[in-house]
Amino acid sequence: MEPIRFSSPSAIGHAYILSSPSREDALSKAREIASAAVCLNGHDVPCGKCRGCRKAAAGVHPDIFMLRRLPDKSGNLRRELTVSQIRDLSVDAQVLPNEAVRKVYIIEEAELMNLNAQNAALKLFEEPPPSVVFLLCVCNPDLLLETVRSRCAMLSLSGDTEQQAPDSVKLADSFLSAVRTGDRRKVYRWIAKNELSKLDATSAFIDAALSRCCDMLCGRCSAGALSAENQMHLYRLLQRCSDHLKVNVNAKHIFSLLAADALPGPIRRSIADTVHKIGEKT
Ligand SMILES: [Zn+2]
């Protein structure tokens, strides 16, 4: 997998799940993102050269924290990550970073958080402290609660990404270009013009859009006018669409959802009307 680059530390989202069959690969990708978060270069991070990057590489950066299983009384590792570990982390996460602009928590074997720990983590991910980045390393993301997964951008490192139909990728790219402008009317116009009616074509489009959105969250393509928070919002919306499509919700509903919610904001009323009015004009 190619190295991760972000336009700046603040372009990094607040929570990622790094999923790989190899614990080492997930951890090394987490370290890369952590390095980007504490890089002092300011843009095009990580630079690999500044004091922040060097400390991150040496494992001594004061704003990068590792959360692992603790040993029990007989010195064996506990089987789970416990709720008290997550609570301690939540308290610590409220404190501002020492020297970087972001503070990073790498949770190793995150799927070993027990149910209480996951619920505590969920609260934290729902209202994350602004400067914090959570990196959850997992072998099996299915062991995380659905609610936890939906709060994090999923980065799959298995390398065997499904081949996507070029048409869906093109469509997804043009959709994201519209959303990236941050201009709701451009999104409406795009939907009026490109709305699909077939379910499998819509699924392929949503899959492609999810994967491009993930690229955006990992700094592999430009995010335009979208803040990290809005990128995450879009990512979660696309995940919701993908879930709806699994139970055969009709395509029209999916595009209405995208029209109403691709950009967060108060205008939700008569979305379908607006879409159609704009559609008539174009
Ligand atoms: Zn750097």
Residues whose N, C-alpha, C, O or C-beta is under 5 A from the ligand:
A	BS01	ZN	C39 L40 N41 P46 C47 G48 K49 C50 C53
